Amino acid sequence: MANVRETERGSDDEGEMSAEGETERDMESERGQIGDQGMEDWNGFISGEDVIGLVEALDSGDEITPNYVLRLNSYTDEYLCLPEDNIYNISFSRFKIRDLESGAILIDIKKHGPTEIKDVIDLNAGRFIQYHFAPAFLTLREIGATLEFTVGSKAVNRFRLIERHYFRDRLLKTFDFEIGFCIPYSRNTCEHIYSLPELEPETVEEMIANPYETKSDSFYFANNKLIMHHKAEYSFNDTEGHRE
């Protein structure tokens, strides 16, 4: 099981915060009313719908490193790596979000399919998902996001996730999670603690009124090399469901 250490980086005027990681414990609570997901298959921030798009070219000498993505000033138009860059055959099998204050489970999505660990890169897996939450989600202060995933035949060193969340062209917050070392052919569970940003009422109203204009890039690194890039869009209203 991967050991987890999280560090959160806010936008320039937010400073830095840190939080201790938690190992996932079994929780048998009913799903809360804030999240609403109707997808039947999932593979780690993924829906069955794939968004096609890759960076055609980077400036000569540029590398996609953690420092590179931390300097990005907007949501990316394209993917910054290819599916085959996941040479460790990391496959996500479950994603769960809970409200830390109430304990309510907001999302609990499990991948349907074989349970054996495969050492095969899934080049057909999508890398995009849309989430629908009720407006009350924007009032939460801390959530826990649990990932379950398997690793193929190669050990993963310095496994790291950097998430950048935006509303339109505004960076809301950056989250930086150090997952650590994962042994070959292993099943791993980790929970990341998110301290959500306090937003101005006007911003909250705009986010609710403009579904899917809140977006995030999730960059996964091993040994400071980008191996996966996933994208997400978010809706925060009472009527808008999953968009096909």
Residue, then its C-alpha position, 0 to 999 in steps of 0.5 A: m500500500a502506498n504511503v501518502r503525503e499531501t502538500e497543497r499549493g494555492s494560487d499566488d495569494e493563498g500561500e501554502m498549506s500541508a495535510e497528513g495523508e490517511t490510509e483508507r478505512d472501510m466505510e459503510s455509509e450511504r451515499g450523500q445527496i451532494g454528488d450525483q454520478g450515473m456512470e457505469d464504468w470508470n477508470g480513474f477520472i475517466s468516463g467512457e467518452d474520450v476527448i481526443g487531443l494531444v500537444e502537437a509540439l512543445d518548444s525545443g528543450d521543454e520537458i513536462t516536469p512538476n515545475y512545468v505544470l505548476r507554472l501553467n496559467s490556465y487549463t490545458d487545451e490538449y493532453l500533455c502526454l500519450p496513453e502509452d507513457n503509462i509504462y507502469n500500467i497503472s489502472f484505477s479501480r475505484f474513486k470515492i469522495r467523502d465529506l470529512e465533517s459529516g462522513a457522507i459519501l458523495i461519490d463511490i465509483k467502482k470499475h466493472g471488469p476483471t479483478e486481476i492485475k494486468d501488465v498491459i497498457d490500455l490505449n483505448a481508455g478515456r481520460f476525461i470525466q464530467y462531475h455533477f454536484a449540487p450547489a451545496f458542494l461549494t460550501l464544504r470545507e474539507i473532503g477526502a478522495t480515495l483512489e484504489f489502483t493497481v501497478g504492473s510489473k514495474a515498481v513506481n518511484r516517487f509517484r506524485l499527483i498534481e491537480r490544477h483547478y480553474f474557473r474559466d481563466r482563474l486558478l482556484k487552487t493547486f493540490d500536490f500529493e506525494i503518493g510515494f513508492c508502489i511495488p510491482y503487481s500491487r494493489n494500492t489505496c490512498e486517501h487525499i485530503y482536500s482543503l477546499p478554497e473559500l470563494e467569494p459569493e459572486t464567484v460561487e454564483e457564477m460557477i453554479a450558473n455556468p456548468y462545466e466552466t469549472k475544470s481541472d487538470s490532473f497530472y501524474f508523475a513518476n520520478n518527475k516524469l509525466i506518465m498520465h494526464h486526466k481532465a475533468e469538468y464540473s457542474f454545481n447546480d440542481t438540474e444539470g446531469h452528466r453531459e454526454 
